[in-house]
Amino acid sequence: MATPAEARVDLAAIRHNVALLKERTGAELMGAVKADAYGHGLVPCSRAALEGGASRLGVAFVREALELRAAGVTAPVLAWLITPGEPLDEALTHDVELSAADARLLDEIAGAARRTGRTARLHLEADTGMSRGGAPLAAWPGLLARALELAAEGVVEIVGLWSHFACADVPGHPSVQQQLEAYHTALKLAEQAGAAGSHVIRHLANSAAALTLPEARYDLVRPGIAMYGLSPIPEQGGFGLRPAMTLVAQAALVKRVPQDSGVSYGHLYTTERETHLALVPLGYADGILRHATGRAEVLAGGRRRRVAGRVCMDQFMIDLGDDLLAAGDEVVLFGPGDGGEPTAQEWADSLGTITHEIVTRIGSRVPRVHTSTGA
C-alpha cells in the first residue's frame, strides 16, 4: 500500500449486484451513482454498473452528469436535484436528462433549450408523500400542463414520470401503500393529460422497493445502496449482494505503554495493564465518525480490536494487549466480512446510522483503488 489508507473497491462485485438486481426485478435499471457513486468512485463504478446491465445512470447534480460525459460515458444520465443557476445549457449540450417539479424550473430548462437548440429530455417528479422533492398532487396537473405547452413548442420532451419512497426500507409501513396509490393517481392524471405515452418511463423503486415490492417496479428501478452490495433492509438479510468496498489502513506506529495510560483526547480510555497500542492513520477528516470512539471495531493482527480512546481528526488508537503489530501492517476497518473483518453494516449498527453514511463519508484523502477480483 503506497498510502496510509485506501478504500479498495471491487468492480466485479458491482457488476454482480447489478446483474442480480436486473434478474430479480425484470426491469430496466438506472444505477444511482450520485455522491461519487456512494463514495466508491463515480466513473469506474458507473462503467461497472453499465457492464453489469444498467442501461441508465442517475445523479443528484448536473456537475456529476457532466463529469461522466467528460469521462466518455455515453449512456443516458438523469440529474434530479437542480437549483437555480445550474449550467443547464451545458447539460443539454451534453445530452443530460433533467428532472423538474415546478414551473419555474421548467421555464429555466426551456430557456436553455432555446439558447442551445437542443430539446430537453424531462423526467417530471411527483411528490407522492415524501414531502421532499416533486410536485404535490394538487400542483401536478399544472406541472403537466406547462410541460405539455413546452413540448408543443418543441423545446422539451417528457421522457419520464417518477417519484421516490420515504419508507420502502420499513416493511409494512402504511406510507408505502399510500405512496403507491398516489403514484398511480399521478400516472392516471398524466395519461389523461396526454403526457404518458408508451415511450415515457415510469420509475418509483429504490433499492428496498426494487428487491421487495414487485408492484413498484414499473418500467425501471433505481437501485443505489444495493448496487454497492449493502442491504437496504438489513433485518431481511443480504439478498445475495456482495459488498464492494474494503477500507484499510497501515499501522503508523506501535508502542508499549504502562498500565493506567490515558489514551487520546480527554483520556476517555485508560489502559488496564501494560499493553501495546497501535496508531491507525484515519480520523474524522476521513469520515471515521468521532463517536466511533469506544464503539467500532477493526481487524488487526488477525483479531477484532475496538477503537481505544477518542477518534481524532487524522488518527485513532487500538489496544493490542500483548499482541504485536508492526508499523506498516494492515488494519481493516470494514469489508465484506470474508476474512473476519467488520462489515460496513456492523459499523453502521454500532454508530446508530445507516451504511449509506458510512461509505459516503470516506474522505478525498483516502484514494479509491479499483480492482476486479470478486468474480
FIPABA-643021 format. One record per residue (C-alpha): x, y, z; residue number from 1. Coordinates in Angstrom, 3 decimals. Each point is the difference from the previous one (the first is absolute). Layout:
{u=X; v=Y; w=Z; k=NUM}
...
This chain:
{u=0.000; v=0.000; w=0.000; k=1}
{u=1.580; v=3.273; w=-1.131; k=2}
{u=-2.213; v=2.221; w=2.144; k=3}
{u=-0.920; v=0.000; w=3.712; k=4}
{u=-3.478; v=-1.275; w=-0.830; k=5}
{u=-2.099; v=-1.000; w=-2.979; k=6}
{u=-3.515; v=-1.048; w=-0.879; k=7}
{u=0.154; v=-3.063; w=-2.207; k=8}
{u=-3.005; v=-0.281; w=-2.276; k=9}
{u=-0.734; v=-3.288; w=-1.741; k=10}
{u=-1.627; v=0.857; w=-3.326; k=11}
{u=-0.866; v=-3.650; w=-0.561; k=12}
{u=-2.235; v=0.218; w=3.060; k=13}
{u=-1.828; v=2.978; w=-1.513; k=14}
{u=-0.498; v=-1.855; w=-3.270; k=15}
{u=-1.311; v=-3.007; w=1.938; k=16}
{u=-2.410; v=2.133; w=2.030; k=17}
{u=-1.404; v=1.739; w=-3.069; k=18}
{u=-0.484; v=-3.309; w=-1.812; k=19}
{u=-1.734; v=-1.455; w=3.073; k=20}
{u=-2.317; v=3.011; w=0.275; k=21}
{u=-0.894; v=-0.175; w=-3.685; k=22}
{u=-0.741; v=-3.697; w=0.200; k=23}
{u=-2.076; v=0.403; w=3.150; k=24}
{u=-2.047; v=2.974; w=-1.211; k=25}
{u=-0.309; v=-0.647; w=-3.729; k=26}
{u=0.028; v=3.767; w=-0.525; k=27}
{u=2.277; v=2.493; w=-1.666; k=28}
{u=2.554; v=1.251; w=2.513; k=29}
{u=1.281; v=3.510; w=0.713; k=30}
{u=3.062; v=-0.189; w=2.202; k=31}
{u=0.083; v=2.759; w=2.605; k=32}
{u=3.590; v=1.272; w=-0.071; k=33}
{u=-0.469; v=3.318; w=1.792; k=34}
{u=2.434; v=1.082; w=2.720; k=35}
{u=3.012; v=-1.500; w=-1.773; k=36}
{u=-1.881; v=-3.280; w=-0.424; k=37}
{u=-0.810; v=-0.102; w=3.734; k=38}
{u=3.658; v=0.637; w=0.734; k=39}
{u=1.245; v=-2.828; w=-2.227; k=40}
{u=1.271; v=2.082; w=-2.967; k=41}
{u=-2.329; v=1.507; w=-2.581; k=42}
{u=1.484; v=-0.911; w=-3.357; k=43}
{u=1.339; v=-3.543; w=0.654; k=44}
{u=-3.180; v=-1.016; w=1.817; k=45}
{u=-2.231; v=1.493; w=-2.697; k=46}
{u=1.814; v=-2.020; w=-2.625; k=47}
{u=-0.261; v=-3.137; w=2.135; k=48}
{u=-3.741; v=0.567; w=0.461; k=49}
{u=-0.480; v=0.322; w=-3.753; k=50}
{u=2.073; v=-3.135; w=-0.570; k=51}
{u=-2.187; v=-1.803; w=2.537; k=52}
{u=-3.176; v=0.850; w=-1.903; k=53}
{u=-1.074; v=3.498; w=1.023; k=54}
{u=-1.296; v=1.954; w=-2.992; k=55}
{u=-0.161; v=3.402; w=1.703; k=56}
{u=1.712; v=1.936; w=2.775; k=57}
{u=-1.420; v=2.414; w=2.539; k=58}
{u=1.767; v=2.832; w=1.832; k=59}
{u=-1.083; v=2.787; w=2.297; k=60}
{u=1.752; v=2.962; w=-1.601; k=61}
{u=0.681; v=1.131; w=-3.554; k=62}
{u=3.727; v=0.230; w=0.721; k=63}
{u=0.055; v=-3.728; w=0.760; k=64}
{u=-1.630; v=-0.742; w=-3.348; k=65}
{u=2.488; v=2.246; w=-1.785; k=66}
{u=2.877; v=-1.828; w=1.697; k=67}
{u=-1.313; v=-3.240; w=-1.469; k=68}
{u=-0.249; v=1.553; w=-3.444; k=69}
{u=3.544; v=1.376; w=0.276; k=70}
{u=1.172; v=-3.534; w=0.775; k=71}
{u=-1.637; v=-1.309; w=-3.172; k=72}
{u=-3.090; v=-1.634; w=1.525; k=73}
{u=-2.715; v=0.182; w=-2.667; k=74}
{u=-2.897; v=-1.836; w=1.709; k=75}
{u=-3.089; v=2.035; w=0.926; k=76}
{u=0.591; v=1.957; w=3.218; k=77}
{u=-2.700; v=1.685; w=2.094; k=78}
{u=0.787; v=2.889; w=2.374; k=79}
{u=-2.831; v=0.512; w=2.483; k=80}
{u=1.022; v=2.695; w=2.487; k=81}
{u=0.187; v=3.289; w=-1.885; k=82}
{u=0.349; v=3.368; w=1.690; k=83}
{u=-0.288; v=3.406; w=-1.693; k=84}
{u=3.002; v=0.946; w=-2.089; k=85}
{u=1.211; v=-3.503; w=-0.830; k=86}
{u=1.863; v=-0.387; w=-3.337; k=87}
{u=-3.074; v=-1.161; w=-1.875; k=88}
{u=1.303; v=1.063; w=-3.410; k=89}
{u=2.991; v=-2.264; w=0.514; k=90}
{u=-2.225; v=-2.779; w=1.296; k=91}
{u=-2.173; v=0.047; w=-3.118; k=92}
{u=3.016; v=0.260; w=-2.285; k=93}
{u=1.287; v=-3.200; w=1.589; k=94}
{u=-3.343; v=-1.837; w=-0.165; k=95}
{u=-0.640; v=-0.037; w=3.735; k=96}
{u=-3.603; v=-0.766; w=0.938; k=97}
{u=-1.508; v=2.297; w=2.615; k=98}
{u=-2.653; v=-0.325; w=2.689; k=99}
{u=-2.523; v=2.755; w=0.678; k=100}
{u=-2.698; v=0.473; w=2.632; k=101}
{u=-1.167; v=3.597; w=-0.450; k=102}
{u=-0.744; v=2.505; w=-2.740; k=103}
{u=2.949; v=2.225; w=0.891; k=104}
{u=2.478; v=-2.754; w=-0.761; k=105}
{u=-1.912; v=-1.067; w=-3.093; k=106}
{u=0.301; v=3.522; w=-1.363; k=107}
{u=3.707; v=0.162; w=0.876; k=108}
{u=0.592; v=-3.282; w=-1.815; k=109}
{u=-2.045; v=1.226; w=-2.970; k=110}
{u=2.162; v=3.136; w=-0.169; k=111}
{u=3.118; v=-2.157; w=-0.189; k=112}
{u=-1.608; v=-2.081; w=-2.736; k=113}
{u=-0.747; v=3.093; w=-2.068; k=114}
{u=3.541; v=1.322; w=0.420; k=115}
{u=1.670; v=-3.273; w=-0.940; k=116}
{u=-2.459; v=-1.273; w=-2.578; k=117}
{u=-0.195; v=-3.268; w=1.938; k=118}
{u=-3.251; v=-1.627; w=1.092; k=119}
{u=0.121; v=-0.597; w=3.753; k=120}
{u=-0.877; v=-3.534; w=1.051; k=121}
{u=-2.080; v=0.323; w=3.175; k=122}
{u=-0.940; v=-2.279; w=2.867; k=123}
{u=-2.886; v=1.565; w=1.922; k=124}
{u=0.060; v=-0.782; w=3.716; k=125}
{u=-3.158; v=-0.412; w=2.082; k=126}
{u=-0.002; v=0.322; w=3.769; k=127}
{u=-1.943; v=-3.104; w=1.021; k=128}
{u=0.453; v=0.444; w=3.728; k=129}
{u=3.653; v=0.498; w=0.856; k=130}
{u=-0.454; v=3.790; w=0.089; k=131}
{u=3.512; v=0.508; w=-1.328; k=132}
{u=0.472; v=0.440; w=-3.745; k=133}
{u=-2.792; v=-0.143; w=-2.534; k=134}
{u=-3.229; v=1.812; w=-0.753; k=135}
{u=-2.823; v=-0.651; w=2.499; k=136}
{u=-2.959; v=-1.721; w=-1.625; k=137}
{u=-2.002; v=3.230; w=0.242; k=138}
{u=2.640; v=1.712; w=-2.158; k=139}
{u=0.652; v=-2.978; w=-2.265; k=140}
{u=-2.623; v=0.851; w=-2.684; k=141}
{u=1.462; v=3.495; w=-0.324; k=142}
{u=3.517; v=-1.408; w=-0.385; k=143}
{u=-1.234; v=-2.398; w=-2.677; k=144}
{u=-1.814; v=2.789; w=-1.836; k=145}
{u=3.064; v=2.258; w=-0.076; k=146}
{u=2.257; v=-2.853; w=-1.100; k=147}
{u=-2.407; v=-0.863; w=-2.818; k=148}
{u=-0.062; v=3.642; w=-1.143; k=149}
{u=3.781; v=-0.036; w=-0.234; k=150}
{u=-0.067; v=-3.381; w=-1.718; k=151}
{u=-2.379; v=1.436; w=-2.622; k=152}
{u=2.552; v=2.768; w=-0.563; k=153}
{u=2.625; v=-2.693; w=-0.545; k=154}
{u=2.387; v=1.090; w=2.742; k=155}
{u=-0.632; v=-2.909; w=2.394; k=156}
{u=-0.947; v=-3.654; w=-0.241; k=157}
{u=-1.587; v=-1.852; w=2.933; k=158}
{u=1.907; v=-3.279; w=0.295; k=159}
{u=-0.622; v=-0.976; w=3.629; k=160}
{u=-2.528; v=0.222; w=2.849; k=161}
{u=1.413; v=-0.817; w=3.376; k=162}
{u=-0.152; v=0.217; w=3.768; k=163}
{u=1.882; v=-1.279; w=3.045; k=164}
{u=-0.919; v=-2.111; w=3.033; k=165}
{u=0.415; v=1.244; w=3.550; k=166}
{u=-0.276; v=-3.324; w=1.858; k=167}
{u=0.506; v=-2.881; w=-2.432; k=168}
{u=2.760; v=-1.226; w=2.313; k=169}
{u=-2.540; v=-0.416; w=2.820; k=170}
{u=-2.019; v=-3.091; w=-0.982; k=171}
{u=-3.710; v=0.463; w=0.596; k=172}
{u=0.183; v=3.748; w=0.549; k=173}
{u=-3.429; v=1.432; w=-0.943; k=174}
{u=1.540; v=2.808; w=-2.057; k=175}
{u=1.261; v=-2.510; w=-2.567; k=176}
{u=-3.476; v=-0.932; w=-1.198; k=177}
{u=-1.095; v=3.623; w=0.235; k=178}
{u=2.866; v=1.060; w=-2.233; k=179}
{u=-0.727; v=-2.751; w=-2.503; k=180}
{u=-3.587; v=1.225; w=-0.233; k=181}
{u=1.109; v=3.621; w=-0.318; k=182}
{u=2.449; v=-0.914; w=-2.769; k=183}
{u=-2.739; v=-1.896; w=-1.801; k=184}
{u=-2.170; v=3.133; w=0.222; k=185}
{u=2.848; v=2.109; w=-1.404; k=186}
{u=0.396; v=-2.404; w=-2.911; k=187}
{u=-3.751; v=0.070; w=-0.696; k=188}
{u=0.014; v=3.793; w=-0.061; k=189}
{u=2.971; v=-0.034; w=-2.349; k=190}
{u=-1.749; v=-2.473; w=-2.262; k=191}
{u=-3.146; v=2.132; w=-0.087; k=192}
{u=2.075; v=3.071; w=-0.832; k=193}
{u=1.803; v=-1.790; w=-2.819; k=194}
{u=3.392; v=-0.050; w=1.745; k=195}
{u=0.394; v=-3.744; w=0.513; k=196}
{u=0.709; v=-1.475; w=-3.406; k=197}
{u=1.510; v=-3.422; w=-0.524; k=198}
{u=3.493; v=1.496; w=-0.158; k=199}
{u=-0.313; v=1.651; w=3.430; k=200}
{u=1.856; v=-1.908; w=2.729; k=201}
{u=-1.792; v=-0.521; w=3.320; k=202}
{u=2.374; v=-0.385; w=2.936; k=203}
{u=-0.507; v=-0.091; w=3.746; k=204}
{u=2.014; v=-2.816; w=1.593; k=205}
{u=3.205; v=0.589; w=1.960; k=206}
{u=2.141; v=-2.925; w=1.234; k=207}
{u=-2.446; v=-1.125; w=2.686; k=208}
{u=-3.040; v=0.194; w=-2.256; k=209}
{u=1.807; v=-1.629; w=-2.905; k=210}
{u=0.841; v=-3.012; w=2.154; k=211}
{u=-3.250; v=-0.393; w=1.953; k=212}
{u=-2.887; v=1.749; w=-1.806; k=213}
{u=-0.693; v=-1.484; w=-3.436; k=214}
{u=-2.956; v=2.372; w=-0.484; k=215}
{u=2.380; v=2.980; w=0.243; k=216}
{u=2.381; v=-1.046; w=-2.768; k=217}
{u=-1.935; v=1.422; w=-2.962; k=218}
{u=2.332; v=0.607; w=-2.989; k=219}
{u=3.219; v=0.752; w=1.847; k=220}
{u=1.567; v=-0.374; w=3.452; k=221}
{u=2.562; v=2.359; w=1.533; k=222}
{u=2.216; v=-1.971; w=2.412; k=223}
{u=2.600; v=1.908; w=1.946; k=224}
{u=1.387; v=-1.632; w=3.136; k=225}
{u=-0.775; v=-3.533; w=-1.227; k=226}
{u=2.155; v=0.543; w=-3.061; k=227}
{u=2.989; v=0.348; w=2.328; k=228}
{u=-0.861; v=-3.241; w=1.785; k=229}
{u=-1.574; v=1.411; w=3.151; k=230}
{u=-3.444; v=-1.133; w=1.048; k=231}
{u=-2.754; v=2.634; w=-0.045; k=232}
{u=-1.922; v=-2.053; w=2.600; k=233}
{u=2.670; v=-1.619; w=2.206; k=234}
{u=-2.501; v=-1.850; w=2.154; k=235}
{u=-1.047; v=-1.953; w=-3.088; k=236}
{u=3.553; v=-1.081; w=-0.788; k=237}
{u=2.460; v=0.756; w=-2.757; k=238}
{u=-2.132; v=-1.024; w=-3.027; k=239}
{u=3.049; v=-1.651; w=-1.589; k=240}
{u=1.754; v=3.344; w=-0.445; k=241}
{u=3.796; v=0.317; w=0.244; k=242}
{u=1.453; v=2.999; w=1.864; k=243}
{u=2.382; v=1.802; w=-2.333; k=244}
{u=2.075; v=2.148; w=2.380; k=245}
{u=2.753; v=-1.030; w=2.394; k=246}
{u=1.537; v=2.815; w=2.059; k=247}
{u=3.558; v=-0.641; w=1.152; k=248}
{u=2.873; v=1.923; w=1.589; k=249}
{u=3.620; v=-0.613; w=0.934; k=250}
{u=0.920; v=0.081; w=3.654; k=251}
{u=2.110; v=3.131; w=0.309; k=252}
{u=1.521; v=-0.674; w=3.419; k=253}
{u=-0.020; v=-2.788; w=2.574; k=254}
{u=1.278; v=0.601; w=3.523; k=255}
{u=-0.021; v=-1.486; w=3.477; k=256}
{u=-1.651; v=2.117; w=2.710; k=257}
{u=-0.436; v=-0.580; w=3.732; k=258}
{u=-3.146; v=-0.823; w=1.928; k=259}
{u=-2.320; v=2.952; w=0.643; k=260}
{u=1.142; v=1.919; w=-3.084; k=261}
{u=-2.659; v=2.429; w=-1.212; k=262}
{u=-0.530; v=-0.342; w=-3.741; k=263}
{u=-0.880; v=2.829; w=-2.404; k=264}
{u=-1.960; v=3.193; w=0.679; k=265}
{u=-1.908; v=0.127; w=3.257; k=266}
{u=1.510; v=-3.278; w=1.230; k=267}
{u=-3.320; v=-1.739; w=-0.664; k=268}
{u=1.949; v=-3.272; w=-0.117; k=269}
{u=2.593; v=-1.068; w=2.563; k=270}
{u=2.103; v=-3.115; w=-0.358; k=271}
{u=-0.808; v=-2.681; w=2.544; k=272}
{u=3.530; v=-1.420; w=-0.103; k=273}
{u=3.269; v=0.406; w=-1.832; k=274}
{u=-0.903; v=-0.403; w=-3.650; k=275}
{u=0.797; v=0.681; w=-3.618; k=276}
{u=-1.840; v=2.831; w=-1.753; k=277}
{u=-0.166; v=0.442; w=-3.773; k=278}
{u=-0.687; v=3.267; w=-1.773; k=279}
{u=-2.331; v=-0.216; w=-3.026; k=280}
{u=0.337; v=2.988; w=-2.403; k=281}
{u=-3.676; v=0.680; w=-0.641; k=282}
{u=-2.210; v=2.468; w=1.836; k=283}
{u=-3.128; v=2.073; w=-0.181; k=284}
{u=1.483; v=2.057; w=-2.867; k=285}
{u=-0.081; v=-3.271; w=-1.942; k=286}
{u=-3.552; v=-0.900; w=0.968; k=287}
{u=0.691; v=-2.091; w=3.101; k=288}
{u=-2.746; v=1.361; w=2.207; k=289}
{u=1.203; v=1.473; w=3.286; k=290}
{u=-2.551; v=-2.014; w=1.908; k=291}
{u=1.647; v=-3.203; w=-1.229; k=292}
{u=2.004; v=0.569; w=3.184; k=293}
{u=-0.270; v=-3.155; w=2.077; k=294}
{u=-2.651; v=-1.478; w=-2.287; k=295}
{u=1.265; v=-1.068; w=-3.422; k=296}
{u=2.354; v=-2.911; w=-0.566; k=297}
{u=2.785; v=-0.687; w=-2.477; k=298}
{u=1.957; v=-3.116; w=-0.977; k=299}
{u=3.698; v=0.157; w=0.851; k=300}
{u=2.464; v=-2.826; w=0.511; k=301}
{u=-2.710; v=-2.550; w=-0.677; k=302}
{u=-2.304; v=1.213; w=2.787; k=303}
{u=-2.778; v=2.521; w=0.474; k=304}
{u=1.061; v=3.118; w=1.943; k=305}
{u=-2.244; v=2.787; w=1.242; k=306}
{u=0.890; v=3.651; w=-0.612; k=307}
{u=1.821; v=1.037; w=3.191; k=308}
{u=-0.458; v=3.628; w=1.001; k=309}
{u=-1.273; v=2.999; w=-1.886; k=310}
{u=0.063; v=-0.074; w=-3.805; k=311}
{u=2.148; v=2.973; w=-1.071; k=312}
{u=-0.001; v=1.991; w=-3.222; k=313}
{u=2.628; v=-2.191; w=-1.690; k=314}
{u=0.454; v=-3.069; w=2.195; k=315}
{u=-1.285; v=-2.340; w=2.660; k=316}
{u=1.490; v=-2.629; w=2.294; k=317}
{u=-0.627; v=-3.679; w=0.620; k=318}
{u=1.136; v=-2.077; w=2.990; k=319}
{u=1.874; v=-3.153; w=-1.034; k=320}
{u=0.590; v=-1.417; w=3.487; k=321}
{u=3.050; v=-2.260; w=-0.170; k=322}
{u=-0.384; v=-0.524; w=-3.739; k=323}
{u=2.459; v=1.696; w=-2.290; k=324}
{u=-0.621; v=1.875; w=-3.205; k=325}
{u=2.739; v=1.625; w=-2.065; k=326}
{u=-0.168; v=3.432; w=-1.535; k=327}
{u=-1.277; v=-0.521; w=-3.533; k=328}
{u=-2.142; v=-3.002; w=0.889; k=329}
{u=-3.545; v=0.154; w=-1.327; k=330}
{u=-3.000; v=0.962; w=2.095; k=331}
{u=-3.400; v=-0.728; w=-1.570; k=332}
{u=-2.794; v=2.275; w=1.138; k=333}
{u=-2.755; v=-1.681; w=-1.982; k=334}
{u=-0.540; v=-2.185; w=-3.033; k=335}
{u=-2.157; v=-2.907; w=-1.200; k=336}
{u=0.731; v=-1.909; w=3.208; k=337}
{u=1.569; v=-2.966; w=-1.772; k=338}
{u=3.226; v=0.270; w=1.993; k=339}
{u=-1.577; v=0.658; w=3.372; k=340}
{u=0.106; v=3.767; w=-0.380; k=341}
{u=-2.961; v=2.149; w=1.036; k=342}
{u=-2.483; v=0.917; w=-2.715; k=343}
{u=-1.320; v=3.439; w=-0.868; k=344}
{u=-3.311; v=-1.193; w=1.449; k=345}
{u=1.676; v=-0.750; w=3.326; k=346}
{u=1.551; v=3.462; w=0.014; k=347}
{u=-3.390; v=1.522; w=-0.765; k=348}
{u=-1.695; v=-2.007; w=2.749; k=349}
{u=2.639; v=0.894; w=2.581; k=350}
{u=-0.274; v=3.711; w=-0.857; k=351}
{u=-3.776; v=0.177; w=-0.264; k=352}
{u=-0.067; v=0.912; w=-3.679; k=353}
{u=-0.364; v=-1.591; w=-3.446; k=354}
{u=2.588; v=-1.437; w=-2.354; k=355}
{u=-0.634; v=2.848; w=-2.442; k=356}
{u=1.621; v=2.401; w=2.472; k=357}
{u=2.909; v=-2.316; w=0.761; k=358}
{u=1.152; v=-0.339; w=-3.612; k=359}
{u=-0.845; v=3.464; w=-1.321; k=360}
{u=1.871; v=1.756; w=2.827; k=361}
{u=3.376; v=-1.500; w=-0.933; k=362}
{u=1.971; v=3.110; w=-0.889; k=363}
{u=2.022; v=1.022; w=-3.028; k=364}
{u=3.332; v=-0.594; w=1.771; k=365}
{u=-0.754; v=-3.714; w=-0.226; k=366}
{u=0.687; v=-1.191; w=-3.554; k=367}
{u=-2.446; v=-2.393; w=-1.613; k=368}
{u=1.856; v=-2.977; w=-1.416; k=369}
{u=-2.164; v=-1.820; w=-2.530; k=370}
{u=0.511; v=-3.712; w=-0.530; k=371}
{u=-1.991; v=-2.773; w=-1.620; k=372}
{u=0.727; v=-3.050; w=2.105; k=373}
{u=-3.347; v=-1.073; w=1.412; k=374}
{u=-1.331; v=-1.910; w=-3.012; k=375}
